[in-house]
């Protein structure tokens, strides 16, 4: 199942890193959109 959430943040990279750590996930950046960050978990 795929879930999506958007969170407004002053420091989106930090928020993504914290979520990835809490949810035991990983981060990756979109190649064509420099400001976009994807956080995912395979649990």
HELIX and SHEET records of a PDB file:
HELIX    1   1 UNK A   12  UNK A   22  1                                  11    
SHEET    1   A 2 UNK A  26  UNK A  29  0                                        
SHEET    2   A 2 UNK A  37  UNK A  40 -1                                        
END                                                                             
